[in-house]
Amino acid sequence: MRTIFTTGQVAKICKVAPRTVSKWFDSGRLRGYRIPGSQDRRIPREHLIRFLKEHGMPLGELEDEAMGKLLLVGVDPTTRAGLNEVMGPEDFKTELAASGFEAGIQAESLHPDCVVIDFGMGRNEALMIAQNLKKNTDYADTVLIGLLSDEDNASGFDRTLFNETFRKPFDAALLAERIRTLVGRKKQIA
């Protein structure tokens, strides 16, 4: 995954002339830096993505990198609706799974940045999904969040499987913010 782009590479992504990218850079609209002792410009990925979003330009090949991918497993409709209200489709691509089997299929095709597993589907199944994801090296960096019900006691299982747990009822905006933070942190490290 490329983290720094030349003006030529940005021009190709934006389908404009390199001179146009240089003008954006020189006017301060597209942030980046110059190589010391040269006129060459470099644009970090996050500045390019921000610029494209601000100007309503297509992200093209950067779309997968820019968008978070979220898999909701067994999450009840009320929680899903709350999350959809505060997490727009421009920031996160969201897929749903009702069972462990569906979660495996969805994880394979989506390669999610974050998986939210609702213990309301059954504690054993929820834990099995989390364990299976953690065992697979493809999902070693995937953020796992467990949603615990009132009846579910948080003790008696390996809490290290999850990056975070939330006890119901909770504020969907708080969960959404936590997902954004954890996924944002992961994408900066990658």
C-alpha positions as CSV (number, residue, x, y, z in Angstrom):
1,M,0.0,0.0,0.0
2,R,1.6,3.3,-1.2
3,T,1.8,6.0,1.5
4,I,3.5,8.8,-0.4
5,F,2.6,9.9,-4.0
6,T,4.5,12.0,-6.6
7,T,2.6,14.7,-8.5
8,G,2.6,12.3,-11.6
9,Q,1.0,9.5,-9.6
10,V,-1.6,11.9,-8.2
11,A,-2.3,13.2,-11.7
12,K,-2.9,9.7,-12.9
13,I,-5.3,9.0,-10.0
14,C,-7.2,12.3,-10.6
15,K,-7.0,12.0,-14.4
16,V,-5.5,15.4,-14.8
17,A,-2.2,16.8,-16.1
18,P,0.7,16.8,-13.6
19,R,0.9,20.6,-14.0
20,T,-2.7,20.8,-12.5
21,V,-1.5,18.8,-9.5
22,S,1.5,21.1,-9.1
23,K,-0.9,24.1,-9.1
24,W,-3.1,22.5,-6.4
25,F,0.0,21.9,-4.4
26,D,1.5,25.4,-4.9
27,S,-1.8,27.1,-4.0
28,G,-2.0,25.1,-0.7
29,R,-5.2,23.3,-1.6
30,L,-3.3,19.9,-1.8
31,R,-1.0,19.5,1.2
32,G,2.3,17.8,1.0
33,Y,6.0,18.6,1.1
34,R,9.0,19.3,-1.2
35,I,12.0,17.0,-1.4
36,P,14.9,19.1,0.2
37,G,17.2,20.5,-2.5
38,S,14.8,19.8,-5.3
39,Q,11.5,21.0,-6.8
40,D,9.9,17.6,-6.5
41,R,6.7,17.4,-4.5
42,R,5.4,14.5,-2.4
43,I,1.8,14.0,-1.2
44,P,1.1,11.7,1.7
45,R,-1.9,9.3,1.2
46,E,-4.0,10.8,4.0
47,H,-3.7,14.3,2.5
48,L,-4.6,13.0,-1.0
49,I,-7.7,11.2,0.3
50,R,-8.8,14.2,2.2
51,F,-8.4,16.5,-0.8
52,L,-10.3,14.1,-3.1
53,K,-13.2,13.8,-0.5
54,E,-13.3,17.6,0.0
55,H,-13.6,18.2,-3.7
56,G,-16.1,15.5,-4.4
57,M,-13.6,13.6,-6.7
58,P,-13.7,9.8,-7.0
59,L,-11.2,8.0,-4.9
60,G,-10.5,5.4,-7.6
61,E,-7.9,2.9,-6.5
62,L,-7.7,4.6,-3.0
63,E,-11.4,3.8,-2.2
64,D,-10.6,0.5,-0.5
65,E,-7.9,2.2,1.6
66,A,-10.0,5.2,2.5
67,M,-13.2,3.4,3.5
68,G,-13.4,1.4,6.6
69,K,-15.0,-2.0,6.3
70,L,-17.3,-3.1,9.1
71,L,-18.9,-6.5,9.6
72,L,-21.8,-6.7,12.0
73,V,-22.5,-10.3,13.3
74,G,-25.8,-11.0,14.9
75,V,-26.4,-7.3,15.7
76,D,-30.0,-6.5,16.4
77,P,-31.9,-4.2,14.1
78,T,-32.1,-1.4,16.7
79,T,-28.3,-1.2,17.2
80,R,-27.8,-1.5,13.4
81,A,-30.2,1.4,12.8
82,G,-28.4,3.5,15.5
83,L,-25.0,2.8,13.9
84,N,-26.3,3.6,10.4
85,E,-27.5,7.0,11.7
86,V,-24.1,8.1,12.9
87,M,-21.8,6.2,10.5
88,G,-22.4,7.3,6.9
89,P,-21.9,5.0,3.9
90,E,-19.1,7.4,2.7
91,D,-16.9,6.4,5.7
92,F,-17.8,2.7,6.2
93,K,-18.9,-0.1,4.0
94,T,-21.0,-2.3,6.2
95,E,-22.0,-5.9,5.8
96,L,-24.3,-8.1,7.9
97,A,-24.0,-11.7,9.1
98,A,-26.6,-13.6,11.1
99,S,-24.4,-16.6,12.0
100,G,-20.9,-17.8,12.4
101,F,-21.1,-19.5,9.0
102,E,-22.2,-16.2,7.3
103,A,-19.6,-14.3,9.3
104,G,-16.9,-16.5,7.8
105,I,-18.2,-16.0,4.3
106,Q,-18.6,-12.2,4.7
107,A,-15.1,-11.9,6.3
108,E,-13.6,-13.7,3.4
109,S,-15.1,-11.4,0.8
110,L,-15.0,-8.1,2.8
111,H,-11.7,-8.4,4.7
112,P,-13.2,-6.1,7.4
113,D,-11.3,-3.6,9.4
114,C,-13.7,-4.1,12.3
115,V,-16.1,-7.0,13.3
116,V,-18.8,-6.3,15.8
117,I,-20.1,-9.5,17.4
118,D,-23.3,-9.4,19.4
119,F,-23.4,-11.9,22.2
120,G,-27.2,-11.9,21.9
121,M,-26.7,-14.6,19.2
122,G,-25.4,-16.9,21.9
123,R,-22.2,-16.6,24.0
124,N,-20.6,-19.8,22.6
125,E,-21.2,-18.9,19.0
126,A,-20.0,-15.3,19.6
127,L,-16.8,-16.6,21.2
128,M,-16.2,-19.2,18.5
129,I,-16.5,-16.5,15.8
130,A,-14.0,-14.3,17.6
131,Q,-11.6,-17.2,18.1
132,N,-11.8,-18.3,14.5
133,L,-11.0,-14.7,13.3
134,K,-8.1,-14.4,15.7
135,K,-6.6,-17.8,14.6
136,N,-6.6,-16.7,10.9
137,T,-3.5,-14.6,10.2
138,D,-5.5,-12.6,7.5
139,Y,-7.5,-11.1,10.4
140,A,-4.7,-10.6,12.9
141,D,-5.1,-6.8,12.8
142,T,-8.9,-6.8,12.6
143,V,-10.6,-4.9,15.4
144,L,-13.0,-7.1,17.3
145,I,-15.8,-5.5,19.4
146,G,-18.1,-7.6,21.6
147,L,-21.6,-6.5,22.5
148,L,-22.6,-8.0,25.8
149,S,-26.2,-8.3,27.0
150,D,-27.3,-7.6,30.6
151,E,-27.5,-11.3,31.3
152,D,-24.1,-12.1,29.9
153,N,-21.4,-11.9,32.6
154,A,-18.2,-10.6,31.2
155,S,-16.2,-13.0,33.3
156,G,-15.4,-16.6,32.3
157,F,-14.1,-15.9,28.8
158,D,-10.8,-14.6,27.3
159,R,-11.4,-10.8,27.1
160,T,-8.1,-10.5,25.1
161,L,-10.0,-11.8,22.1
162,F,-11.7,-8.4,21.9
163,N,-10.3,-4.9,21.5
164,E,-13.3,-3.6,23.2
165,T,-16.6,-4.7,24.8
166,F,-19.8,-2.8,25.2
167,R,-22.6,-3.7,27.7
168,K,-26.2,-3.2,26.4
169,P,-27.8,-0.8,26.4
170,F,-25.3,1.7,25.1
171,D,-25.2,4.8,23.0
172,A,-24.7,3.9,19.3
173,A,-22.8,7.2,18.8
174,L,-20.2,6.1,21.4
175,L,-19.8,2.7,19.7
176,A,-19.4,4.4,16.3
177,E,-16.8,6.8,17.6
178,R,-14.9,3.9,19.2
179,I,-15.0,2.0,15.9
180,R,-13.7,5.1,14.0
181,T,-10.9,5.5,16.5
182,L,-9.7,1.9,16.5
183,V,-10.0,1.5,12.8
184,G,-8.3,4.9,12.2
185,R,-5.4,3.8,14.5
186,K,-5.1,0.5,12.6
187,K,-5.1,2.2,9.2
188,Q,-2.3,4.6,10.3
189,I,-0.2,1.7,11.5
190,A,-0.7,-0.3,8.3
